Amino acid sequence: MQFTKMHGLGNDFIIVNALDGFRAADPAALARATCDRRMGVGADGLVFILPSTEGDVRMQIFNSDGSEPEMCGNAIRCVAKYLFERRLVDKTTITVETLAGLIVPEILLGVDGQVSGVRVDMGEPRLERAEIPMAGPAGKVVLEPLDLGDLVLPVTGVSMGNPHCVIFLPDLDQVDFERLGPLVEKHPDFPARTNVEFVSVADPGQVNVKVWERGAGPTMACGTGACAVTVAGVLARCTDRRVKVCLPGGVLDIEWAENNHVYMTGPAEEVFEGTMRREK
Ligand code: ZDR
């Protein structure tokens, strides 16, 4: 299997061009094997670029634990750069079919004609509790107490196609991230589990975020998570609609525009190409 290793702010992926008909017999098992950082290539997710009838291509992603999320913001920037640089598309605005609907990345070119970044129309956030999905009565979930046994945290629920639980805190260094991340991810109120973002607001235009990803654990960055944080910040009245989201791997520029779409701008990098010897 031919693959390309790429990352967006250190959130790293194994990208497989499956436009020509390659199909993994067991993609979840393949994701677990190839994402393993000792026995495999090492990545947070395995991404297939597939033919689509609705868009230019279809993106299918598997987390390192083999689960299949609806969407991935950092991976979609990598996919857009991959397609553009290999001339698999001949335009800068690309439509990508995902389980979260049609997502539209736009290639940004520098003065040297090289890809300098990707701006993605991530579509509209979903805020109804059942859409996140979260257990409980109808309505939005904004700064609502979530009982974690020995402590209660105020949570805001946002779906960017995939579920996010955003937790605003005064100081990220005080967070017992490794313990609380999985506790919130698997909390019974989130029937599909959830990605978890711990956020401290530096000022209304800038936030610091640590991400615990569903199915992958701690990652350097999270594209859908940065979008969810911005939407949650507006709902909780602690950020502007345009925010610099600072993650361990770098900064994403997010805007929740007046048309209700969320726009994410950030980099995508190619690291190397390779051949996996066999499917495990
Ligand atoms: C958070 C993510 N890496 C991104 O950049 O949007 C998406 C990966 C999928 C996530 N782990 C999930 O929803 O299960």
Boltz pocket constraint, residues with backbone or C-beta under 6 A from the ligand:
constraints:
  - pocket:
      binder: B
      contacts: [[A, 11], [A, 45], [A, 63], [A, 68], [A, 69], [A, 70], [A, 71], [A, 72], [A, 73], [A, 74], [A, 75], [A, 162], [A, 163], [A, 195], [A, 213], [A, 214], [A, 215], [A, 216], [A, 219], [A, 221], [A, 222], [A, 223], [A, 224], [A, 225]]
      max_distance: 6.0
